[in-house]
Amino acid sequence: MEQFAPDLVDAANVLWRQVELFVKGMLLPWRLNQLVAILGLFITAHFMARPLAHWANLWLRKQQGWPKWRLRMGILVQQRMRVILFALLAWGLVAVLRELTWPSRSQLIALAATIATAWAAVGFVVRVIRNRTLRRIVTWAAWVWVTLYFLGFLAPSASVLDSVSVTFGTFRLSALTVLKAAVVTVVLIAVARWLSRTVTARLSQNADISPAMQVLTAKLLQVVLISLAVLIGLKATGFDLTGFTVFTGALGVGLGFGLQKIVSNLMSGVIILMDKSIKPGDVITIGDTFGWIEELGARYVSVVTRDGREYLIPNEDFVTGQVVNWSHTNDFVRLDLSFGASYADDPHQVSKIAINAALTVKRVLAQRTPVCWITGFGERSVEYVLRFWISDPTGGITNVRGQVYLALWDAFSKNGITLPYPQREIRILPTADENPAEDRAR
């Protein structure tokens, strides 16, 4: 504390003196007039912004066929209508005053217009950051930096932050260094994520690359770019990364024992992507869950069922457990339906009618002709199995089974085929005290 306390006091005094000079300069009569003009411009922009934003909203809703980026730009302009109007009005007033009087008479208004323009520009640039909380933090930090820069307070403020520091041996860590590292790292991560999304979009348009390889390439690229962004950000601000080697090694061993499941899921995800056992769009059954794969994540696989539920299943379950992939090598799936018919019906006719009934369902493939076989002689009926093929398991399995069952019902009813069902006959026997002859006489 004794080493950097005097530096902190000196830096704070310099900043305070500069603030005092700025405030005294604002109290000059010809600058007070500009402050009043700035206040009037702000009030005007405030009351004009709401109706203009409403009109812009209605106008944007009428635009059909616009690309998404253009609509987003329009929404950003609508959201920042107040600051944009203030900047336009201020620059217009500056242009008029510079034609009528000395440039110094509009210097303060020009400064306000410059800051407002920079604030508006920051609002557009930070949209590349997807995370809302991070975007808000970056926005406020950029606004503060812009304001300090144009007001001339950036250098003394940086001196104050640099004087707040701690020393570990020969390594000095100041608040300014931490702030620079955070800013540079966040910017580089934002650029890395934008580059990763751009490359991923380009890969998705390439039909020569399988979906699994597209996901694997995108994930690896994202990890590499973000890791490089963090390392470059720390290195650019003066951090010595060689001192972290032993620490990161020990930390890695500890995390390896404590996060075995997470590491197992991560490695299982890499294995799934490399062996192409499953991919987005595949129809799978794992345990009691039947659905199609929506997304392959780093830790889990997103499976969406027919009822709209989304299950997040750990990657490890797909590597160590039994998985039915209905569309692994191709989309052809064979389905079996069991039913029974009466002994009084000709089994040849029953088989023919069942095959023709199945072919009336659109999803049943005619190229792979359905077959119908007798599987046994039951107590009350002859047991049959009807086998047919479909090529779109993503459309569901239960619904096509139901359609074929309905087709069988209609066909059997039309041709007089009997579908037997269990029947029971109940007889009430007389007891020993009752006389059957008397009962019949009654």
Beta strands, then each sheet from edge to edge (+ up, - down):
strand 1: 165-168
strand 2: 171-174
strand 3: 283-286
strand 4: 289-296
strand 5: 300-305
strand 6: 310-314
strand 7: 324-325
strand 8: 333-341
strand 9: 371-377
strand 10: 382-390
sheet 1: 1+ 2-
sheet 2: 6+ 5- 4+ 3- 7+
sheet 3: 8+ 10- 9+
end
